[in-house]
Amino acid sequence: MRKVIYYKTANGECPVDDFLNSLSTKQFEKVTWVLSIIRELPLISRQYFKKLVNTDDIWEVRIDSGSDTFRILGFMEKGNFVILTNGFTKKTEKTPPNEIKLAEKRKKDYESRRNG
């Protein structure tokens, strides 16, 4: 079983909470269902959770809800923790590079504050 943690900025803001609060009830329910799969199942289909290549160990939570496609990026810590950094509505085939860079920046911030 994994623990899913939402990254918080140094001033206490939680970008993933903000993203989740922007969703409709139906979309929110689908996202939380996928997050429960990530928490509870030992093996997760790439349909829902996939490591992004050519990144600083960034993982992508993949959610399709009707015609909407959502992604939440994050990273693993010690294999048992998933730290989610940012969420967005996916509108293109590839994950936007600016979202990946944001996840990598937040990962570095998280690690520096945790270790410092």
DSSP file (Angstrom, degrees, kcal/mol; ACC not computed):
  #  RESIDUE AA STRUCTURE BP1 BP2  ACC     N-H-->O    O-->H-N    N-H-->O    O-->H-N    TCO  KAPPA ALPHA  PHI   PSI    X-CA   Y-CA   Z-CA
    1    1 A M              0   0    0      0, 0.0     2,-0.3     0, 0.0    39,-0.2   0.000 360.0 360.0 360.0 133.0    0.0    0.0    0.0
    2    2 A R        -     0   0    0     37,-2.5     2,-0.5    36,-0.3    79,-0.2  -0.698 360.0-131.4-102.8 155.7    1.3    3.4   -1.0
    3    3 A K  E     -a   81   0A   0     77,-3.0    79,-2.9    -2,-0.3     2,-0.6  -0.925  16.1-148.8-105.1 131.6    0.7    6.7    0.6
    4    4 A V  E     -a   82   0A   0     -2,-0.5     2,-0.4    77,-0.2    79,-0.2  -0.896  18.4-175.1-102.5 123.9   -0.4    9.6   -1.7
    5    5 A I  E     -a   83   0A   0     77,-3.3    79,-3.2    -2,-0.6     2,-0.6  -0.935  20.6-134.8-121.2 139.7    0.8   13.0   -0.5
    6    6 A Y  E     -a   84   0A   0     -2,-0.4    79,-0.2    77,-0.2    77,-0.1  -0.843  28.5-119.5 -95.2 125.5    0.0   16.4   -2.0
    7    7 A Y        -     0   0    0     77,-3.1     9,-0.5    -2,-0.6     2,-0.4  -0.313  26.9-157.4 -58.8 140.4    3.0   18.7   -2.3
    8    8 A K        -     0   0    0      6,-0.2     6,-0.2    98,-0.1     5,-0.0  -0.978  14.3-123.6-122.1 139.2    2.7   22.0   -0.4
    9    9 A T    >   -     0   0    0      4,-2.7     3,-2.1    -2,-0.4    97,-0.0  -0.180  37.9 -95.2 -69.7 170.8    4.7   25.1   -1.2
   10   10 A A  T 3  S+     0   0    0      1,-0.3    -1,-0.1     2,-0.1    -2,-0.0   0.798 128.3  51.3 -59.4 -28.9    6.9   26.8    1.4
   11   11 A N  T 3  S-     0   0    0      2,-0.1    -1,-0.3     1,-0.0    -2,-0.1   0.268 124.8-101.5 -95.5  13.3    4.0   29.1    2.2
   12   12 A G  S <  S+     0   0    0     -3,-2.1    -2,-0.1     1,-0.3     2,-0.1   0.464  71.5 144.3  89.8   1.9    1.5   26.2    2.7
   13   13 A E        -     0   0    0     -5,-0.0    -4,-2.7     1,-0.0    -1,-0.3  -0.463  38.2-150.3 -73.9 149.3   -0.3   26.4   -0.6
   14   14 A C     >  -     0   0    0     -6,-0.2     4,-2.0     1,-0.1     3,-0.3  -0.866  10.4-172.7-123.6  95.4   -1.4   23.0   -2.1
   15   15 A P  H  > S+     0   0    0      0, 0.0     4,-2.2     0, 0.0    72,-0.2   0.826  85.9  53.9 -59.7 -34.3   -1.5   23.2   -6.0
   16   16 A V  H  > S+     0   0    0     -9,-0.5     4,-2.9    68,-0.3     5,-0.2   0.899 107.0  51.5 -69.6 -38.6   -3.1   19.7   -6.3
   17   17 A D  H  > S+     0   0    0     -3,-0.3     4,-2.6     2,-0.2    -1,-0.2   0.925 109.2  51.2 -59.8 -43.4   -5.9   20.7   -3.9
   18   18 A D  H  X S+     0   0    0     -4,-2.0     4,-0.8     1,-0.2    -2,-0.2   0.916 111.4  47.8 -59.8 -43.2   -6.5   23.8   -6.1
   19   19 A F  H >< S+     0   0    0     -4,-2.2     3,-1.0     1,-0.2     4,-0.4   0.940 112.1  48.6 -62.3 -48.1   -6.7   21.6   -9.2
   20   20 A L  H >< S+     0   0    0     -4,-2.9     3,-1.3     1,-0.3    -2,-0.2   0.878 107.6  55.5 -61.6 -38.0   -9.1   19.1   -7.6
   21   21 A N  H 3< S+     0   0    0     -4,-2.6    -1,-0.3     1,-0.2    -2,-0.2   0.694 100.5  60.6 -68.4 -18.1  -11.3   21.9   -6.4
   22   22 A S  T << S+     0   0    0     -3,-1.0    -1,-0.2    -4,-0.8    -2,-0.2   0.576  90.3  92.7 -83.9  -9.3  -11.6   23.2  -10.0
   23   23 A L  S <  S-     0   0    0     -3,-1.3     2,-0.0    -4,-0.4    -3,-0.0  -0.434  81.0-109.4 -85.7 157.1  -13.2   19.9  -11.2
   24   24 A S     >  -     0   0    0     -2,-0.1     4,-2.9     1,-0.1     5,-0.2  -0.319  39.0-102.2 -71.0 167.1  -16.9   19.0  -11.4
   25   25 A T  H  > S+     0   0    0      1,-0.2     4,-2.4     2,-0.2     5,-0.2   0.918 123.7  48.7 -58.8 -44.8  -18.2   16.4   -8.9
   26   26 A K  H  > S+     0   0    0      2,-0.2     4,-1.8     1,-0.2    -1,-0.2   0.910 113.5  46.4 -63.4 -43.4  -18.1   13.6  -11.6
   27   27 A Q  H  > S+     0   0    0      2,-0.2     4,-2.5     1,-0.2    -2,-0.2   0.919 111.8  51.6 -64.6 -43.8  -14.5   14.5  -12.6
   28   28 A F  H  X S+     0   0    0     -4,-2.9     4,-2.7     1,-0.2     5,-0.2   0.908 108.1  52.0 -59.2 -43.7  -13.4   14.7   -9.0
   29   29 A E  H  X S+     0   0    0     -4,-2.4     4,-1.8     1,-0.2    -1,-0.2   0.887 109.9  48.8 -62.3 -39.3  -14.9   11.3   -8.3
   30   30 A K  H  X S+     0   0    0     -4,-1.8     4,-2.2     2,-0.2    -2,-0.2   0.919 111.7  49.3 -66.8 -43.3  -13.0    9.7  -11.2
   31   31 A V  H  X S+     0   0    0     -4,-2.5     4,-2.4     1,-0.2    -2,-0.2   0.934 112.0  47.4 -61.5 -46.2   -9.8   11.3  -10.1
   32   32 A T  H  X S+     0   0    0     -4,-2.7     4,-1.8     1,-0.2    -1,-0.2   0.837 109.2  55.2 -67.8 -30.5  -10.1   10.1   -6.5
   33   33 A W  H  X S+     0   0    0     -4,-1.8     4,-1.5    -5,-0.2    -1,-0.2   0.934 109.6  46.2 -64.0 -45.9  -11.0    6.6   -7.8
   34   34 A V  H  X S+     0   0    0     -4,-2.2     4,-1.9     1,-0.2    -2,-0.2   0.906 110.9  52.9 -63.8 -40.8   -7.8    6.5   -9.8
   35   35 A L  H  X S+     0   0    0     -4,-2.4     4,-2.0     1,-0.2    -1,-0.2   0.855 105.4  54.7 -63.4 -33.4   -5.8    7.8   -6.8
   36   36 A S  H  X S+     0   0    0     -4,-1.8     4,-2.5     2,-0.2     5,-0.3   0.865 105.4  53.1 -67.7 -34.2   -7.3    5.0   -4.7
   37   37 A I  H  X S+     0   0    0     -4,-1.5     4,-2.4     2,-0.2    -2,-0.2   0.927 109.3  48.7 -62.3 -44.5   -6.0    2.4   -7.3
   38   38 A I  H  < S+     0   0    0     -4,-1.9   -36,-0.3     1,-0.2    -2,-0.2   0.876 115.0  45.7 -64.0 -37.6   -2.6    3.9   -6.9
   39   39 A R  H  < S+     0   0    0     -4,-2.0   -37,-2.5    -5,-0.2    -2,-0.2   0.911 123.2  30.6 -68.9 -43.3   -2.8    3.7   -3.1
   40   40 A E  H  < S+     0   0    0     -4,-2.5    -2,-0.2   -39,-0.2    -3,-0.2   0.791  98.6  78.1 -98.1 -30.7   -4.2    0.2   -2.8
   41   41 A L     <  -     0   0    0     -4,-2.4   -39,-0.1    -5,-0.3     3,-0.1  -0.657  60.1-149.3 -90.3 136.2   -3.0   -2.0   -5.7
   42   42 A P  S    S+     0   0    0      0, 0.0     2,-0.5     0, 0.0    -1,-0.1   0.873  91.5  37.8 -68.1 -35.5    0.6   -3.4   -5.6
   43   43 A L  S    S-     0   0    0      0, 0.0     2,-0.5     0, 0.0     0, 0.0  -0.971  77.2-162.4-118.1 130.5    0.8   -3.4   -9.4
   44   44 A I        -     0   0    0     -2,-0.5     5,-0.1     5,-0.1    -6,-0.0  -0.934  20.8-118.0-118.3 132.2   -0.8   -0.5  -11.3
   45   45 A S    >>  -     0   0    0     -2,-0.5     3,-2.1     1,-0.1     4,-1.7  -0.331  21.3-123.7 -62.6 144.3   -1.6   -0.5  -15.0
   46   46 A R  T 34 S+     0   0    0      1,-0.3    -1,-0.1     2,-0.2    16,-0.0   0.659 108.2  77.4 -63.3 -14.2    0.2    2.0  -17.2
   47   47 A Q  T 34 S+     0   0    0      1,-0.2    -1,-0.3     2,-0.1     3,-0.1   0.808 111.0  22.1 -61.8 -28.4   -3.3    3.1  -18.1
   48   48 A Y  T <4 S+     0   0    0     -3,-2.1    14,-2.6     1,-0.3     2,-0.4   0.672 132.5  25.4-112.4 -24.8   -3.4    4.9  -14.7
   49   49 A F  E  <  +B   61   0A   0     -4,-1.7     2,-0.4    12,-0.2    -1,-0.3  -0.948  64.9 164.6-151.9 120.5    0.2    5.5  -13.6
   50   50 A K  E     -B   60   0A   0     10,-2.1    10,-2.9    -2,-0.4     2,-0.4  -0.999  35.0-122.3-145.5 138.9    3.3    5.8  -15.8
   51   51 A K  E     -B   59   0A   0     -2,-0.4     2,-0.4     8,-0.2     8,-0.3  -0.650  32.7-129.6 -78.2 133.1    6.8    7.0  -15.4
   52   52 A L    >   -     0   0    0      6,-2.9     3,-0.6    -2,-0.4     6,-0.4  -0.702  21.0-127.2 -86.0 132.7    7.7    9.8  -17.9
   53   53 A V  T 3  S+     0   0    0     -2,-0.4     3,-0.1     1,-0.2    -1,-0.0  -0.393  86.5  22.8 -77.0 155.9   10.8    9.2  -19.9
   54   54 A N  T 3  S+     0   0    0      1,-0.2     2,-0.3    -2,-0.1    -1,-0.2   0.842 101.3 108.7  57.2  38.2   13.6   11.9  -20.1
   55   55 A T  S <  S-     0   0    0     -3,-0.6     2,-1.7     3,-0.1    -1,-0.2  -0.810  88.1 -91.5-130.3 173.4   12.5   13.5  -16.8
   56   56 A D  S    S-     0   0    0     -2,-0.3    -3,-0.1     1,-0.2    51,-0.0  -0.456  91.1 -64.0 -85.1  63.0   13.9   13.7  -13.3
   57   57 A D  S    S+     0   0    0     -2,-1.7    19,-0.5    -5,-0.2     2,-0.4   0.890  85.8 166.5  59.0  44.2   11.9   10.6  -12.2
   58   58 A I  E     - C   0  75A   0     -6,-0.4    -6,-2.9    17,-0.1     2,-0.3  -0.752  19.6-157.5 -93.2 137.4    8.5   12.2  -12.7
   59   59 A W  E     -BC  51  74A   0     15,-2.9    15,-1.9    -2,-0.4     2,-0.5  -0.794   5.7-141.3-112.2 155.5    5.4   10.0  -12.8
   60   60 A E  E     -BC  50  73A   0    -10,-2.9   -10,-2.1    -2,-0.3     2,-0.5  -0.972   1.6-150.6-124.2 121.9    2.1   10.7  -14.4
   61   61 A V  E     -BC  49  72A   0     11,-3.2    11,-1.7    -2,-0.5     2,-0.5  -0.819  24.2-150.8 -85.8 126.6   -1.3    9.9  -12.9
   62   62 A R  E     + C   0  71A   0    -14,-2.6     2,-0.4    -2,-0.5     9,-0.2  -0.893  19.5 175.0-112.0 121.0   -3.6    9.4  -15.9
   63   63 A I  E     - C   0  70A   0      7,-2.5     7,-3.3    -2,-0.5     2,-0.5  -0.986  11.0-173.7-129.8 125.8   -7.3   10.1  -15.7
   64   64 A D  E     + C   0  69A   0     -2,-0.4     2,-0.4     5,-0.2     5,-0.2  -0.983   6.5 176.6-115.9 126.7   -9.9   10.0  -18.5
   65   65 A S  E >   - C   0  68A   0      3,-2.8     3,-2.2    -2,-0.5     2,-0.3  -0.882  62.8 -57.7-132.7  99.3  -13.4   11.1  -17.6
   66   66 A G  T 3  S-     0   0    0     -2,-0.4    -1,-0.0     1,-0.3     0, 0.0  -0.503 121.1 -18.2  63.5-127.2  -15.7   11.2  -20.6
   67   67 A S  T 3  S+     0   0    0     -2,-0.3     2,-0.3    -3,-0.1    -1,-0.3   0.433 121.5  96.2 -89.4   1.4  -14.2   13.4  -23.2
   68   68 A D  E <   -C   65   0A   0     -3,-2.2    -3,-2.8    21,-0.0     2,-0.5  -0.711  56.1-161.4 -95.5 142.8  -11.9   15.0  -20.6
   69   69 A T  E     -C   64   0A   0     21,-0.4    21,-3.1    -2,-0.3     2,-0.3  -0.988  11.2-176.1-124.3 125.3   -8.3   14.0  -20.0
   70   70 A F  E     -CD  63  89A   0     -7,-3.3    -7,-2.5    -2,-0.5     2,-0.4  -0.889   6.3-167.4-120.8 150.8   -6.5   14.9  -16.8
   71   71 A R  E     -CD  62  88A   0     17,-2.5    17,-2.5    -2,-0.3     2,-0.4  -0.996   6.6-167.4-135.7 142.5   -3.0   14.4  -15.6
   72   72 A I  E     -CD  61  87A   0    -11,-1.7   -11,-3.2    -2,-0.4    15,-0.3  -0.996  16.8-154.8-126.5 125.0   -1.4   14.8  -12.2
   73   73 A L  E     +CD  60  86A   0     13,-3.2    12,-3.0    -2,-0.4    13,-1.3  -0.647  29.5 126.2 -99.5 156.4    2.3   14.8  -12.0
   74   74 A G  E     -CD  59  84A   0    -15,-1.9   -15,-2.9    10,-0.3     2,-0.3  -0.935  41.3-107.2-176.2-161.8    4.5   13.8   -9.1
   75   75 A F  E     -CD  58  83A   0      8,-2.0     8,-3.0    -2,-0.3     2,-0.3  -0.956  24.6-108.8-148.8 163.7    7.4   11.6   -8.0
   76   76 A M  E     - D   0  82A   0    -19,-0.5     2,-0.4    -2,-0.3     6,-0.2  -0.716  21.2-161.5 -96.6 146.7    8.0    8.6   -5.8
   77   77 A E  E >> S- D   0  81A   0      4,-2.5     4,-1.5    -2,-0.3     3,-0.9  -0.970  76.8 -22.3-129.6 117.4    9.8    8.7   -2.5
   78   78 A K  T 34 S-     0   0    0     -2,-0.4     4,-0.1     1,-0.3    -1,-0.0   0.703 106.3 -84.1  57.6  21.5   11.2    5.5   -1.1
   79   79 A G  T 34 S+     0   0    0      2,-0.3    -1,-0.3     1,-0.1     3,-0.0   0.236 126.5  72.5  73.4 -16.9    8.8    3.5   -3.3
   80   80 A N  T <4 S+     0   0    0     -3,-0.9   -77,-3.0   -78,-0.1     2,-0.4   0.536  87.3  63.1-107.4  -9.2    6.0    3.8   -0.7
   81   81 A F  E  <  -aD   3  77A   0     -4,-1.5    -4,-2.5   -79,-0.2     2,-0.6  -0.957  58.3-161.7-122.1 135.4    5.1    7.5   -1.1
   82   82 A V  E     -aD   4  76A   0    -79,-2.9   -77,-3.3    -2,-0.4     2,-0.7  -0.970  10.2-161.0-113.1 116.6    3.7    9.3   -4.1
   83   83 A I  E     -aD   5  75A   0     -8,-3.0    -8,-2.0    -2,-0.6     2,-0.4  -0.878   8.3-153.9-100.4 112.8    4.2   13.0   -3.9
   84   84 A L  E     +aD   6  74A   0    -79,-3.2   -77,-3.1    -2,-0.7   -10,-0.3  -0.756  18.0 174.1 -92.6 130.1    1.8   14.8   -6.3
   85   85 A T  E     -     0   0A   0    -12,-3.0     2,-0.3    -2,-0.4   -11,-0.2   0.802  56.0  -0.5-107.6 -37.0    3.0   18.2   -7.4
   86   86 A N  E     - D   0  73A   0    -13,-1.3   -13,-3.2   -71,-0.1    -1,-0.3  -0.990  51.4-157.1-160.3 146.6    0.6   19.6  -10.1
   87   87 A G  E     + D   0  72A   0     -2,-0.3     2,-0.3   -15,-0.3   -15,-0.2  -0.912  17.8 163.8-126.4 154.6   -2.5   18.7  -12.0
   88   88 A F  E     - D   0  71A   0    -17,-2.5   -17,-2.5    -2,-0.3     2,-0.5  -0.986  42.0 -98.6-160.7 162.4   -3.9   19.9  -15.4
   89   89 A T  E     - D   0  70A   0     -2,-0.3     2,-0.5   -19,-0.2   -19,-0.3  -0.807  41.8-133.0 -86.9 125.8   -6.3   19.2  -18.1
   90   90 A K        +     0   0    0    -21,-3.1   -21,-0.4    -2,-0.5     5,-0.1  -0.706  35.5 163.9 -86.8 125.1   -4.5   17.6  -21.0
   91   91 A K        +     0   0    0     -2,-0.5     2,-0.3     3,-0.2    -1,-0.1   0.470  58.3  52.9-117.7  -8.0   -5.3   19.1  -24.4
   92   92 A T  S    S-     0   0    0      2,-0.3     0, 0.0     1,-0.1     0, 0.0  -0.786  86.3-108.0-125.8 169.5   -2.5   17.8  -26.5
   93   93 A E  S    S+     0   0    0     -2,-0.3     2,-0.2     2,-0.1    -1,-0.1   0.904 101.6  52.4 -63.4 -43.1   -1.0   14.4  -27.3
   94   94 A K  S    S-     0   0    0      1,-0.1    -2,-0.3    -3,-0.0    -3,-0.2  -0.637  97.2-100.9 -97.2 153.0    2.2   15.0  -25.3
   95   95 A T        -     0   0    0     -2,-0.2     5,-0.1     1,-0.1    -2,-0.1  -0.565  51.6-103.3 -67.6 127.9    2.5   16.1  -21.7
   96   96 A P    >>  -     0   0    0      0, 0.0     4,-1.6     0, 0.0     3,-0.9  -0.302  21.5-136.7 -58.2 129.6    3.3   19.8  -21.8
   97   97 A P  H 3> S+     0   0    0      0, 0.0     4,-2.7     0, 0.0     5,-0.2   0.829 103.1  59.5 -56.7 -33.8    7.0   20.4  -21.1
   98   98 A N  H 3> S+     0   0    0      1,-0.2     4,-1.8     2,-0.2     5,-0.1   0.851 104.3  50.3 -66.1 -31.8    6.2   23.3  -18.8
   99   99 A E  H <> S+     0   0    0     -3,-0.9     4,-2.1     2,-0.2    -1,-0.2   0.887 111.1  48.8 -70.8 -38.6    4.1   21.0  -16.6
  100  100 A I  H  X S+     0   0    0     -4,-1.6     4,-2.5     2,-0.2    -2,-0.2   0.928 111.3  49.5 -64.8 -44.9    7.0   18.5  -16.4
  101  101 A K  H  X S+     0   0    0     -4,-2.7     4,-2.5     1,-0.2    -2,-0.2   0.880 109.7  52.0 -61.8 -38.3    9.4   21.3  -15.5
  102  102 A L  H  X S+     0   0    0     -4,-1.8     4,-2.5     2,-0.2    -1,-0.2   0.918 109.8  48.7 -63.8 -43.4    7.1   22.6  -12.8
  103  103 A A  H  X S+     0   0    0     -4,-2.1     4,-2.1     1,-0.2    -2,-0.2   0.907 112.3  48.6 -62.3 -41.8    6.9   19.0  -11.3
  104  104 A E  H  X S+     0   0    0     -4,-2.5     4,-2.2     2,-0.2    -2,-0.2   0.896 111.3  50.1 -65.7 -40.1   10.7   18.8  -11.4
  105  105 A K  H  X S+     0   0    0     -4,-2.5     4,-2.2     1,-0.2    -2,-0.2   0.920 112.1  47.0 -63.2 -44.2   11.1   22.2   -9.8
  106  106 A R  H  X S+     0   0    0     -4,-2.5     4,-2.8     2,-0.2    -2,-0.2   0.844 108.8  55.6 -68.8 -33.0    8.6   21.2   -7.0
  107  107 A K  H  X S+     0   0    0     -4,-2.1     4,-2.7     2,-0.2     5,-0.2   0.943 109.2  46.6 -61.9 -47.4   10.4   17.9   -6.5
  108  108 A K  H  X S+     0   0    0     -4,-2.2     4,-2.6     1,-0.2    -2,-0.2   0.909 113.2  49.4 -61.5 -42.4   13.7   19.7   -5.9
  109  109 A D  H  X S+     0   0    0     -4,-2.2     4,-2.3     2,-0.2     5,-0.2   0.930 111.7  48.8 -61.9 -45.9   11.9   22.2   -3.5
  110  110 A Y  H  X S+     0   0    0     -4,-2.8     4,-2.4     1,-0.2    -2,-0.2   0.936 113.8  45.9 -58.7 -48.7   10.3   19.3   -1.6
  111  111 A E  H  X S+     0   0    0     -4,-2.7     4,-2.4     1,-0.2     5,-0.2   0.888 112.0  50.4 -66.4 -39.2   13.6   17.4   -1.3
  112  112 A S  H  X S+     0   0    0     -4,-2.6     4,-1.4    -5,-0.2    -1,-0.2   0.895 114.2  44.4 -67.6 -37.9   15.6   20.5   -0.2
  113  113 A R  H  < S+     0   0    0     -4,-2.3    -2,-0.2    -5,-0.2    -1,-0.2   0.868 114.8  49.0 -73.2 -35.1   13.1   21.4    2.5
  114  114 A R  H  < S+     0   0    0     -4,-2.4    -2,-0.2    -5,-0.2    -1,-0.2   0.889 120.1  36.6 -69.6 -38.8   12.8   17.8    3.7
  115  115 A N  H  <        0   0    0     -4,-2.4    -2,-0.2    -5,-0.2    -1,-0.2   0.652 360.0 360.0 -88.1 -16.4   16.6   17.4    3.8
  116  116 A G     <        0   0    0     -4,-1.4    -1,-0.2    -5,-0.2    -2,-0.2   0.438 360.0 360.0-102.2 360.0   17.3   20.9    5.0
